[in-house]
Amino acid sequence: MNWFTRFFQKKTSPTTSVSSSATATIAQETESHTPEQVFQQNLTSEQLKKFIPLRDLSEECIAKVPHATLMFHVDAIIFSRGQAAECVYYLLKGRVSMQPESDNSYEVAAGTTLATLPLNSGKLCGATCTALSDVNILQVSAELNQLWTRQCRHEVSSCVELLDIQLPEAIANQAFFNSFAQAYRNNQLRLPSLPNVAFKLKQAMQNDIGIDEAVDIIHIDPPIVTKLIQVANSPLYGSSSPITNCHDAVNRIGLDATRSLVMGISLKQLFQSSNKELMKGMQSIWKNSLFVSSLSFVLAQESGSNINPEDALLAGLIADIGAIPLLHFAEQCPDQYPGLAELEASLPYLRGPVGALVLHTLGFSGDLVDIPHHAENWHYESGEQLTLTDVVILAKLHSYFGSHKAKDLPYINSIPAYAKIKDRKLDADFSLMVLHRAQHRINIAMQLLS
């Protein structure tokens, strides 16, 4: 097992193997490999909430999800790679081997945090699952994916409407975070605004403008002109004839791609603070955003989809934009905020609602407003085709490979975005190849936006 295919290592409590007789027929209808036995009792809501994303669903939603508990003997194949995934599977007891389209397989053992994650998600099974011992498998209706998607989309809508921030227990009793949440609810956060050239270009392109009009706007900001010329002359656009003016640069890059690049270049100006410690935090988040943005660009090129790489670059760049109001709030409360490490640790809980608010306020489109909320929602199902959200999810996942966070990652073949990659080639081995081959392009993209 290679270094980035490791999962969670913490332990969870063992789960009792029980299920519903009313839903026992799920097995025969959706599973090509017949279980030895189907248990006839329901798992309680508390037991089901040990699994992701079931634990984040409401009690009402969980009550609607049919499930069954299946028993297989050692060496049984529970599901096969490429099989239509009409159910979601979790390991309750025993050990299984997972073989994706790769030379490397991996093992899942009951009683580990790895077992709280689904063995499959998305439209197709991303690996072949084989029992290494007698096993019990929790089989949940694919309706789970639909309920999770609907709840996630409702939460994004609620965030934009400023309904609430639910602080997790870890920070709920800290005065700083309660004050921040209250400021969010009262619409009193200091929100960033777009730099002049980005705002004017965004507004103008809502109408049918041409290259000449766009160049006139871009010339307002000479540093952006310089950056666009550098981009047009970079290996990203693979031309040997040098460009020396903004008009030719926009013509080579394309009008829509230019808009995304101008927005991306301009966003750096938003990551500013007069507090030295907080400025370090801003710079760290900007650097990480550049990396995710560059990976998004490369993955859009490699995905075999019609997603514009420049749109993916911008989408990756805004995934953590919700950090800006948080750090600005800390700047306003220097005696209250707990420290930079605590602020960064709170981002997984706050980046979604606050980032959606920032992007909504800046007038970004709906598909981009959703990005901060779903960027690390590994099991989010965005639809049939690969979307910008899927690309950012994959880029975020890749950005953690080789870091201390790698042990907390799902296997790439177990997330819905994986199945939408052309020929489903984005397995562990392919990811390493992409990271290796794309490193030069990533470095170029990061240099251009840094």
Secondary structure as GFF3:
##gff-version 3
##sequence-region A 1 450
A	DSSP	three_ten_helix	3	5	.	.	.	ID=ss1
A	DSSP	three_ten_helix	21	23	.	.	.	ID=ss2
A	DSSP	alpha_helix	25	30	.	.	.	ID=ss3
A	DSSP	beta_strand	37	38	.	.	.	ID=ss4
A	DSSP	alpha_helix	45	48	.	.	.	ID=ss5
A	DSSP	three_ten_helix	54	56	.	.	.	ID=ss6
A	DSSP	alpha_helix	59	64	.	.	.	ID=ss7
A	DSSP	beta_strand	67	72	.	.	.	ID=ss8
A	DSSP	beta_strand	77	79	.	.	.	ID=ss9
A	DSSP	beta_strand	87	93	.	.	.	ID=ss10
A	DSSP	beta_strand	95	100	.	.	.	ID=ss11
A	DSSP	beta_strand	106	109	.	.	.	ID=ss12
A	DSSP	three_ten_helix	113	116	.	.	.	ID=ss13
A	DSSP	beta_strand	127	131	.	.	.	ID=ss14
A	DSSP	beta_strand	135	141	.	.	.	ID=ss15
A	DSSP	alpha_helix	143	160	.	.	.	ID=ss16
A	DSSP	alpha_helix	169	172	.	.	.	ID=ss17
A	DSSP	alpha_helix	175	185	.	.	.	ID=ss18
A	DSSP	alpha_helix	196	204	.	.	.	ID=ss19
A	DSSP	alpha_helix	211	218	.	.	.	ID=ss20
A	DSSP	alpha_helix	222	233	.	.	.	ID=ss21
A	DSSP	three_ten_helix	235	237	.	.	.	ID=ss22
A	DSSP	alpha_helix	246	253	.	.	.	ID=ss23
A	DSSP	alpha_helix	255	267	.	.	.	ID=ss24
A	DSSP	three_ten_helix	268	270	.	.	.	ID=ss25
A	DSSP	alpha_helix	276	302	.	.	.	ID=ss26
A	DSSP	alpha_helix	309	317	.	.	.	ID=ss27
A	DSSP	alpha_helix	323	332	.	.	.	ID=ss28
A	DSSP	alpha_helix	340	362	.	.	.	ID=ss29
A	DSSP	alpha_helix	366	369	.	.	.	ID=ss30
A	DSSP	alpha_helix	371	374	.	.	.	ID=ss31
A	DSSP	alpha_helix	388	399	.	.	.	ID=ss32
A	DSSP	three_ten_helix	404	408	.	.	.	ID=ss33
A	DSSP	three_ten_helix	412	414	.	.	.	ID=ss34
A	DSSP	three_ten_helix	416	420	.	.	.	ID=ss35
A	DSSP	three_ten_helix	422	424	.	.	.	ID=ss36
A	DSSP	alpha_helix	428	449	.	.	.	ID=ss37
###
